[in-house]
Amino acid sequence: MTETPPMSQSYLLRLWPASSAGTSVWRASLMNVHTGERYGFADLDSLLVFLREQTGADARLDDHLPSPEP
């Protein structure tokens, strides 16, 4: 049985620029305002993956992707 994500989630988002191997990247952290839990992300892609997992958006996105042509 899959778990249904809560209808509402609140996070405090912090973004800052950083340098990694000579390349500029954005780092991010989230704090759940209800529980105080903190999450750190090395890049924006990791942040988006986390948010999609928390909201169940990945499953819904699959429904909107075009079907491959035969």
C-alpha positions in Angstrom: 0.0 0.0 0.0 1.4 3.4 -1.0 1.4 6.2 1.5 -0.6 9.4 0.6 1.4 12.6 1.0 -0.1 15.2 3.3 -2.3 17.9 1.7 -0.1 20.7 2.9 3.6 20.9 3.8 5.6 24.0 4.9 9.3 24.5 4.6 11.7 27.4 5.1 14.0 27.5 2.1 17.5 28.8 2.1 19.6 29.1 -1.1 23.2 30.3 -1.5 25.8 30.2 -4.3 28.8 28.0 -3.9 31.8 26.9 -6.0 32.4 23.2 -6.8 35.4 22.1 -8.9 35.6 25.6 -10.4 31.9 25.7 -11.3 29.2 27.8 -9.7 26.3 25.9 -8.1 23.4 26.7 -5.9 23.2 24.9 -2.5 19.9 24.6 -0.7 18.5 23.7 2.7 14.9 23.2 3.8 13.5 23.2 7.3 10.2 21.6 8.0 8.4 24.4 10.0 6.2 21.8 11.8 8.9 19.4 12.9 12.1 21.4 12.8 13.7 18.7 10.6 16.5 20.1 8.3 17.5 18.8 4.9 20.6 19.8 2.9 21.0 19.7 -0.9 24.2 19.9 -2.9 22.3 21.3 -5.9 18.9 22.4 -7.1 18.2 19.1 -8.9 18.5 17.2 -5.6 16.1 19.7 -4.0 13.5 19.1 -6.7 13.9 15.4 -6.4 13.2 15.6 -2.7 10.1 17.9 -3.2 8.7 15.5 -5.9 9.1 12.6 -3.5 7.5 14.5 -0.7 4.5 15.4 -2.8 4.1 12.3 -4.9 4.6 14.5 -8.0 6.7 11.9 -9.8 3.8 9.5 -10.1 1.5 12.3 -11.4 4.1 13.5 -13.9 4.2 10.1 -15.6 0.5 10.5 -16.4 1.2 13.7 -18.4 4.2 12.5 -20.4 3.5 11.7 -24.1 3.4 8.0 -25.0 6.4 6.8 -27.0 5.6 6.3 -30.7 5.8 2.7 -32.0 
